[in-house]
Amino acid sequence: SDLAVWAGRLIIFCADVLQYCHGDAGHPQRQSRKRWAELRNTERLWSEVLPTSFEPIYYREPDCAAGEVFPEIWYLADCHVAGVQHVELARILLCVYDPSIPKLGPGHVAALNQLSSTLRAIVKRLCGIALSNRKAPPALVTACMGIAMCGEHFSERREQEALLEVLEEMEVEHAWPEARVGRSEERRVGKECRSRW
């Protein structure tokens, strides 16, 4: 179907970003500023060119007072979920490999703080999509990839616990071997709590 074709394009875009970040070291476009700008522009264009069916059919911000961490984001079909989540993974990579982030000097710490905030927001969306669309189990795999890549950017206890719950659901409900990532996160969370208390 046309929707599957669009989803495939989004997945291929994510692969292009991955190639830019981790591809052949001898490739002239690997990690070049020009190529990063092209990929970033493409990422921004998706919201304009995608069919409207790729927009969520329901969206709700988390109720922080009730202890919620992830937004509720419903999609119409599995292909929408797969496509949108792969764009989110591509966003993580594009943010981390942004060549404009200062390596040292003025603005370095502020840029890293902004990066960390952006990565946390993306991971929360990935998890929100996965938990809101349980009819698409692969969405949990993608969310766990986001957690594995960016889990260290979460320092608030409730958020850490919510991430661990996602990893646990993946392992218990779908027999996916996420235990190593989960145990690593648990040790980090425990260490964080001990240092605070």
C-alpha positions as CSV (number, residue, x, y, z in Angstrom):
1,S,0.0,0.0,0.0
2,D,1.0,3.7,-0.3
3,L,1.3,4.0,3.5
4,A,3.7,1.1,3.6
5,V,5.8,2.8,0.9
6,W,5.9,6.0,3.0
7,A,6.9,4.0,6.1
8,G,9.6,2.4,4.1
9,R,11.0,5.8,3.0
10,L,11.2,6.8,6.7
11,I,13.0,3.7,7.6
12,I,15.4,4.2,4.7
13,F,16.0,7.7,5.9
14,C,17.0,6.4,9.3
15,A,19.4,4.0,7.5
16,D,20.9,7.0,5.6
17,V,21.4,8.8,8.9
18,L,23.0,5.7,10.4
19,Q,25.3,5.5,7.4
20,Y,26.3,9.1,7.9
21,C,27.1,8.5,11.5
22,H,28.7,5.1,11.5
23,G,29.3,4.2,7.8
24,D,32.5,3.6,6.0
25,A,35.2,5.8,7.5
26,G,36.7,6.5,4.0
27,H,33.4,7.7,2.5
28,P,33.8,11.4,1.7
29,Q,30.3,12.3,3.0
30,R,30.7,10.5,6.3
31,Q,30.2,13.1,9.1
32,S,30.6,16.0,6.7
33,R,28.9,19.3,7.6
34,K,27.2,19.5,4.2
35,R,25.8,15.9,4.5
36,W,24.5,16.6,8.0
37,A,22.7,19.7,6.8
38,E,21.1,17.8,4.0
39,L,19.9,15.1,6.4
40,R,18.7,17.6,8.9
41,N,16.7,19.4,6.2
42,T,15.2,16.2,5.0
43,E,14.2,15.3,8.6
44,R,12.4,18.7,8.9
45,L,10.7,18.2,5.6
46,W,9.0,15.0,6.6
47,S,6.3,16.8,8.6
48,E,5.4,18.8,5.5
49,V,5.3,16.0,2.9
50,L,4.0,13.0,4.8
51,P,0.4,12.0,4.3
52,T,-1.9,13.4,7.0
53,S,-2.6,9.8,8.1
54,F,0.9,9.8,9.7
55,E,-0.3,12.4,12.2
56,P,-1.4,10.9,15.6
57,I,-5.1,10.2,15.9
58,Y,-4.8,11.1,19.6
59,Y,-2.2,12.9,21.6
60,R,-2.1,13.7,25.3
61,E,0.8,15.1,27.4
62,P,1.7,13.1,30.5
63,D,0.0,14.0,33.7
64,C,3.1,14.7,35.8
65,A,1.0,15.2,39.0
66,A,-0.3,11.6,38.5
67,G,3.3,10.3,38.1
68,E,3.0,9.9,34.3
69,V,6.3,10.2,32.3
70,F,5.3,9.4,28.7
71,P,2.9,11.1,26.4
72,E,0.0,9.1,25.0
73,I,0.3,9.0,21.2
74,W,-2.0,6.8,19.1
75,Y,-1.6,6.0,15.5
76,L,-4.0,4.4,13.0
77,A,-1.8,1.5,11.8
78,D,1.5,-0.3,12.5
79,C,3.2,1.2,9.4
80,H,2.6,4.7,10.9
81,V,4.2,3.6,14.2
82,A,7.2,2.1,12.5
83,G,7.8,5.0,10.2
84,V,7.5,7.7,12.9
85,Q,9.6,5.9,15.4
86,H,12.4,5.5,12.8
87,V,12.4,9.2,12.3
88,E,12.7,9.7,16.0
89,L,15.8,7.4,16.1
90,A,17.2,9.4,13.2
91,R,16.6,12.6,15.2
92,I,18.6,11.2,18.1
93,L,21.6,10.5,15.8
94,L,21.3,13.9,14.1
95,C,21.3,15.7,17.4
96,V,24.3,13.7,18.8
97,Y,26.3,14.2,15.6
98,D,25.5,17.8,15.1
99,P,28.8,19.4,14.0
100,S,27.8,22.8,15.3
101,I,27.9,21.7,19.0
102,P,31.0,23.4,20.5
103,K,33.5,20.9,21.7
104,L,35.0,23.3,24.3
105,G,34.8,26.9,25.4
106,P,31.8,29.2,25.7
107,G,28.5,27.6,25.0
108,H,29.8,24.0,25.4
109,V,28.0,23.2,28.7
110,A,24.8,25.0,27.6
111,A,24.8,23.0,24.3
112,L,25.2,19.7,26.1
113,N,22.4,20.5,28.5
114,Q,20.1,21.4,25.5
115,L,21.2,18.2,23.8
116,S,20.4,16.1,26.9
117,S,16.9,17.8,27.1
118,T,16.2,17.1,23.5
119,L,17.3,13.4,23.7
120,R,15.1,12.9,26.8
121,A,12.1,14.3,25.0
122,I,12.7,12.0,22.0
123,V,13.0,8.9,24.2
124,K,9.8,9.8,26.0
125,R,8.0,10.1,22.7
126,L,9.4,6.7,21.5
127,C,8.2,5.1,24.7
128,G,4.9,6.9,24.6
129,I,4.3,5.6,21.0
130,A,5.2,2.1,22.0
131,L,3.0,1.9,25.1
132,S,0.1,3.6,23.3
133,N,0.3,1.2,20.3
134,R,0.7,-2.2,21.9
135,K,-0.9,-3.8,18.9
136,A,2.5,-3.1,17.2
137,P,5.0,-5.1,19.5
138,P,8.0,-4.0,17.4
139,A,7.4,-0.5,18.7
140,L,8.7,-1.7,22.1
141,V,12.0,-2.9,20.4
142,T,12.5,0.6,18.9
143,A,11.7,2.3,22.2
144,C,14.2,0.0,24.0
145,M,16.8,1.0,21.4
146,G,16.2,4.7,22.3
147,I,16.6,3.8,26.0
148,A,19.8,1.9,25.4
149,M,21.2,4.9,23.5
150,C,20.1,7.7,25.8
151,G,19.2,6.2,29.1
152,E,22.1,8.0,30.8
153,H,20.5,11.3,30.1
154,F,17.8,10.6,32.6
155,S,18.5,11.6,36.2
156,E,15.1,11.9,37.8
157,R,14.1,8.8,39.7
158,R,10.5,8.6,38.4
159,E,11.7,8.8,34.8
160,Q,14.4,6.2,35.4
161,E,11.8,3.9,36.9
162,A,9.5,4.4,34.0
163,L,12.3,3.5,31.5
164,L,13.0,0.3,33.5
165,E,9.3,-0.6,33.4
166,V,9.4,-0.4,29.6
167,L,12.5,-2.6,29.5
168,E,10.8,-5.1,31.9
169,E,7.6,-5.2,29.8
170,M,9.8,-6.0,26.7
171,E,11.4,-8.8,28.5
172,V,8.5,-10.3,30.4
173,E,5.7,-9.8,27.8
174,H,7.7,-10.4,24.7
175,A,10.6,-12.6,25.9
176,W,13.1,-10.1,24.4
177,P,16.5,-10.3,25.9
178,E,16.7,-6.8,27.3
179,A,17.8,-8.0,30.7
180,R,21.4,-6.9,30.3
181,V,20.4,-3.3,29.4
182,G,17.8,-3.4,32.2
183,R,20.2,-4.6,34.8
184,S,22.8,-2.0,33.7
185,E,20.2,0.7,34.1
186,E,19.1,-0.7,37.5
187,R,22.6,-0.6,38.8
188,R,23.0,3.0,37.5
189,V,19.6,4.0,39.1
190,G,20.6,2.4,42.4
191,K,23.9,4.1,42.4
192,E,22.2,7.4,41.6
193,C,19.8,6.9,44.5
194,R,22.5,6.0,47.0
195,S,24.5,9.1,46.0
196,R,21.5,11.3,46.7
197,W,20.4,9.7,50.0
